[in-house]
Amino acid sequence: MRSSVQWVKHDFSGAYNRKWPHAYFRAHLALDYTIPDRAKPVFERIFADYRRLRNKTELKIVDIGCSYGVNAALLRSDLDLDDLYAEYLGSSGSLSRRLDIEHSAFFHSCGLRDDIRFVGVDPSFRAVRYARNQGLLEGGIPADLEARDLTVKERCALADADIIISTGCVGYATERTFARVYKASAASRPWVVVFAMHPFSYDDIATTLREFALETRLVDRFRQRQRRFSTTTERQAILTAMAELGIEDRLERTTGYVYASCYISAPPGEVLYGRTLISAAKSQ
């Protein structure tokens, strides 16, 4: 169930389904939206752990709420979020003009890693199409999975996933979306690594993932800044909701930023974060 704070939290929807990402980046920069950047080293660490534990080199990542492929761009290159802000919004940025050939050339020049493949899931079909056209996503599913099930073709695109990630969809997407995505990829037993913005509860999603025999852990030390509060009304609504849910709000009260908690779900015995079962894997 969606929290009542959904109705007062900042609405980015006007920037999410345009042909070009400039309005999206402009809206996010205005609130110092940082979570993809701050999540990057966490994801990289978990990807490395997964590779060692499962003895894999190439990874297939499913990004729920992929928008314009930001996580894919960061995780497949040496770019950081400030680089993307500058390239899209700076007057001399390589991506400042709305020309497909220039955007494709820029990302090609970044030497995108081919040992990490991304499939994106997002209701914004223009954003998904953009990310695919630039080579950031190998596959894209432009669907609102709150409202409908996956097609056969879409389920095939999600098969054999290694890790399912998200940095901003919880609160928009519920356990319905996660159940549909995980069911399509369940044969490969992917891990699920999600940053959920406060105060949205992850309980229903964790319960759903438990039905697929996954254990979910909240990893406190991976908590990260998401963005600044947009208004005093939003700040008060979020702090009130956090108090009602018993979520510790010291950082929100003192920094002016909303934070996101990190949840990791995996089959029993594979992830025990804070400790990944790497020591056991090395001793085998």
Phi, psi and omega in degrees: 000137181285141179289152177295340179294341178307330186275353177239347179293156184301137184258111178265003193300330180296341182256001191268343186230051176252162183297323184243151187276001190299318179295324178299310182291324179296316180295323181284322179296325181300333179249018180048053179289114190238355192300322178300322179292315183287333178281338186306308181295331176293312178300317182299320178296316181291322177300317180296319178298316181298316180301315181293316185291321183259002177057053180235151176250317179265135183241143172249117184250132173255123182251108178276125186080044189287341185048235185271021177081029184296312179299320179297317180298317182288317186279343178259008183210181175267007180292150166243176186294326177298323176302314181294317176304315182293320182290322180280322191252341179289148183298332179251015182293146181296337183251011185288332178270153183265073180227118182305318185296325180285323178293315179297319180295322180298308183291328175297321181291341179284351180063054182305133180296138178256005176269359174233115180251140183243137166242125183257144176237124181195143177292341184277099187292329179291322179295316179297317180298318178301310183299323177290317182298329181272001178080011179285321178253138172282325178217154180218141179239098180275085187211145171268098185279002166287332189257338182210164178275168176287149171279170178300316180298319180292321177297322178296324180295333182268348182299150177068021177295148176262314182218136174256129183233164169197144177241355184203011189267339184293129189112328169261312178262140180245193179300337178298312179297313183295322179297318181292319179293314184292321180302322181291335184244009190298333183299330180268001176053053182293152169283160177232123181232115189227136169259118182249120182294139174294141008256023185293132181281142176258002188301314183293324177292317178299320178297318178297317180293332176297330178293341174262017178065038174254143172261137181247133177237136169273122183254098187301322186286350176266004177301139186222158172294137174262301181191172175286155168298143181274327181212165175293328178295315178297316180303312183294321180295319180291316179297321178296315179296321178297319179297318180296327182270356180075026178270129182296128190240020183302317183292317179298322182289332187257336186258339185082009179245148168274140180250165178232137177269150181255127178241134179237127179240137181201164175301148180307137178089350180265315181232126178235034185310140000314336178252123169280149185281042181288319181300319178292321180296321181291332184276351182282000000 
